[in-house]
Amino acid sequence: MRAAELQDFLERLSPGRGPEEGFRYGDPSAQVTGILVTWMATLGAIRRAAEDGCNLIVAHEDLFFPYSFQRQDLEPQLTWRVNRRRMELLARNGITVFRAHGTLDRLCVLDDFWRTLGLPEPVVKDGYIRIHEIPETSVGELAGRVKKRMGLERVRVTGDPARRVRRVGLPWGGLGLSLNVAFIESLLGHEPDALIAGETDDYAMRYMVDADVPMIETAHSVSENPGLRSFAERLRSEFPGVKVVFYECGVPWQYL
């Protein structure tokens, strides 16, 4: 298997590769010794790929900073410490990196988030919008369920924990951030009682407070890892002769 065959496989599954997707580093014609699937090609993920003999990384998020949805001339930023350290480690181990973003969002990431949360089939399924109706519960009880299902020590919550809710919307990944407030507003148009987000920020939280809709935050990577894990399993089935490893990018902070 050549690295380029991975791109061909994705395009068969979900035609219409986005401008943010594609090879980010290395040789697309390289003979693949193993594939590591991960949320981001961090130094930890690259080291794990090298240890496991994987010379192709499929990452959901971009390799280099600063992030841009459209590809841009990154030459001035390639000397930044993180970009340089990642490239050095990739070069040392002969690893190629492919970014699969919107394709995997559509294919598995969004829907595996609600399945992992244990939510029923959505009552609204329109593009990236998912609205679910659950037995009435409190925000606090729902937050406890989210922690348990996602394996989290804590979650951040806006709004009254005693508030009763039964209609839930999902701004997964980074769609709970203020830069994606238009998506949040599109969810609010479906009258949810609460939102369960991937990543959010101070601005978006204040938006939700003034919108009077509670929001529970998991984390960007946490909300997307289940879909990436299932994609790794799909690759194992599609390419049975190739080693496929899933590397979990967990929450990058700790509580003191």
C-alpha positions in Angstrom: 0.0 0.0 0.0 1.2 3.5 -0.9 0.3 6.5 1.2 -1.7 8.0 -1.7 -4.0 5.0 -1.6 -5.3 6.3 1.7 -6.4 9.5 0.1 -8.1 7.5 -2.7 -10.0 5.5 -0.1 -11.3 8.6 1.6 -12.4 10.1 -1.6 -14.4 7.0 -2.4 -16.1 7.1 1.0 -16.9 10.8 1.0 -16.4 12.6 -2.4 -15.4 16.3 -2.2 -12.2 16.6 -0.2 -12.1 20.0 1.4 -9.3 22.6 0.9 -8.1 22.0 4.5 -7.4 18.3 3.8 -4.5 16.4 2.1 -0.9 15.6 2.6 0.8 18.0 5.0 4.3 16.5 5.2 6.3 13.7 3.6 6.0 11.5 0.6 2.6 10.5 -0.8 4.2 7.7 -2.8 5.9 6.1 0.3 5.3 2.4 0.9 3.2 2.3 4.1 4.6 0.2 7.0 1.8 1.2 9.3 -0.8 3.9 9.9 -1.4 5.9 13.1 -4.7 7.6 13.4 -4.9 10.5 15.8 -6.6 13.8 16.5 -3.5 15.8 16.0 0.1 14.9 15.0 1.6 16.1 18.3 5.1 15.2 19.3 3.6 12.5 21.4 1.7 11.1 18.5 4.7 11.2 16.2 6.9 9.4 18.8 4.2 6.7 19.1 4.1 6.3 15.4 7.9 5.9 15.3 7.8 3.4 18.2 5.1 1.3 16.5 6.8 1.4 13.0 4.1 3.5 11.4 5.3 5.8 8.7 1.9 7.4 7.9 -0.1 9.5 10.3 -3.7 10.3 9.5 -4.5 13.4 11.7 -7.9 15.1 12.0 -6.4 18.5 12.9 -3.6 20.4 11.1 0.1 19.8 11.6 1.4 23.3 11.6 0.5 26.6 13.4 -1.1 29.0 12.9 -4.3 27.2 11.9 -6.0 28.3 8.7 -8.9 26.6 7.0 -7.4 27.5 3.7 -3.8 26.5 2.9 -1.4 29.4 3.0 2.3 30.1 2.7 3.6 28.9 6.0 7.3 29.3 5.2 7.8 32.3 7.7 6.2 30.2 10.5 8.0 26.9 9.9 10.8 28.1 12.2 8.4 28.4 15.1 9.4 26.1 17.9 6.4 23.7 17.7 6.4 23.5 13.9 10.2 23.0 13.8 10.2 20.3 16.4 7.4 18.4 14.7 9.1 18.5 11.3 12.4 17.4 12.8 10.9 14.4 14.4 8.9 13.5 11.3 12.0 13.8 9.1 14.1 11.8 11.5 11.6 8.9 11.3 10.6 9.2 7.7 6.9 9.8 8.5 4.3 11.2 6.2 1.3 13.1 7.5 -2.2 13.3 5.9 -4.9 15.5 7.3 -8.5 14.2 7.1 -10.8 16.8 8.6 -14.2 17.5 7.0 -14.3 14.1 5.4 -14.1 12.3 8.8 -16.5 14.8 10.4 -19.1 13.8 7.8 -18.2 10.1 7.9 -18.0 9.3 11.6 -16.8 12.0 14.0 -20.1 13.9 14.6 -22.4 10.8 14.8 -20.0 8.8 16.9 -20.0 11.7 19.4 -23.7 11.4 20.1 -23.5 7.6 20.1 -20.8 7.7 22.7 -22.9 10.1 24.8 -25.6 7.5 24.7 -28.1 9.8 23.0 -31.1 8.5 21.0 -31.3 8.9 17.2 -31.6 12.7 16.4 -35.0 14.2 15.8 -33.2 16.9 13.7 -30.5 15.8 11.3 -29.7 18.5 8.8 -26.1 18.9 7.5 -24.0 19.2 10.7 -26.9 19.9 12.9 -28.0 17.2 15.4 -30.9 17.7 17.9 -31.8 14.9 20.3 -34.7 14.4 22.6 -34.0 12.7 25.9 -36.1 11.9 29.0 -36.4 15.1 31.1 -33.4 15.6 33.4 -31.5 18.4 35.0 -28.5 20.1 33.6 -26.4 18.8 36.5 -27.6 15.3 36.0 -26.9 15.5 32.3 -23.4 16.9 33.0 -22.8 13.9 35.3 -23.9 11.5 32.5 -21.6 13.3 30.0 -18.6 13.0 32.4 -19.2 9.3 32.8 -19.8 8.5 29.1 -16.7 10.5 28.0 -14.4 9.4 30.8 -13.9 13.0 32.1 -13.0 14.1 35.6 -14.8 17.4 35.2 -16.8 19.4 32.7 -17.4 23.1 32.4 -21.1 24.1 32.5 -22.9 27.4 31.9 -26.4 28.0 33.3 -28.4 26.7 36.3 -27.5 23.0 37.1 -31.1 22.5 38.4 -32.6 23.6 35.0 -34.8 20.9 33.5 -33.9 19.9 29.9 -35.0 17.3 27.4 -34.0 18.7 24.0 -30.2 18.7 23.3 -28.0 20.1 20.5 -24.4 19.2 19.7 -21.8 21.7 18.7 -19.0 19.1 18.6 -15.3 19.6 18.1 -14.6 23.4 17.8 -18.1 24.4 16.8 -18.8 25.6 20.4 -16.1 28.3 20.0 -17.1 32.0 19.6 -15.5 32.0 16.1 -18.3 29.6 15.2 -21.1 31.5 16.9 -23.1 31.4 13.6 -23.3 27.6 13.9 -24.3 27.9 17.6 -27.1 30.3 16.5 -28.2 27.8 13.8 -28.6 25.2 16.6 -30.5 27.6 18.7 -32.9 28.0 15.9 -34.1 24.4 16.6 -35.0 25.4 20.2 -32.7 23.1 22.2 -32.9 23.2 26.0 -29.2 22.7 26.3 -26.0 22.1 24.3 -23.3 19.6 24.7 -20.1 21.0 23.2 -16.7 19.9 22.3 -14.6 23.0 22.9 -15.9 26.4 23.9 -14.5 29.7 25.2 -15.3 32.7 27.4 -17.0 34.6 24.6 -19.2 31.7 23.6 -20.1 30.9 27.2 -21.3 34.5 27.6 -23.3 34.2 24.4 -25.0 31.1 25.9 -25.7 32.8 29.2 -27.4 35.6 27.5 -29.2 33.2 25.2 -30.5 31.5 28.3 -29.5 28.0 27.1 -27.1 25.9 29.3 -24.0 24.5 27.7 -21.8 21.6 28.8 -18.2 21.5 27.5 -16.3 18.3 27.1 -13.1 19.1 25.0 -12.3 19.4 21.3 -10.3 16.2 21.1 -12.5 14.3 23.6 -15.6 14.9 21.4 -13.8 13.7 18.3 -11.8 10.8 19.5 -14.6 8.2 19.4 -15.1 8.8 15.6 -11.4 8.7 15.0 -11.1 5.4 16.9 -13.9 3.9 14.8 -12.2 5.2 11.6 -9.0 3.3 12.7 -11.1 0.2 13.0 -12.5 0.8 9.5 -8.9 1.1 8.1 -8.0 -2.3 9.7 -10.9 -3.9 7.8 -10.1 -2.1 4.5 -6.3 -2.8 4.6 -6.0 -6.0 6.6 -2.3 -6.4 5.8 -1.4 -3.0 7.2 -0.8 -2.2 10.9 -3.2 0.4 12.1 -2.8 2.1 15.5 -5.1 4.6 17.2 -3.3 7.3 19.4 -5.6 9.1 21.7 -5.0 12.8 22.2 -6.6 13.4 25.6 -7.3 16.6 27.5 -4.0 18.6 27.5 -4.5 20.2 30.9 -4.8 19.1 34.5 -6.7 20.4 37.6 -4.7 21.6 40.6 
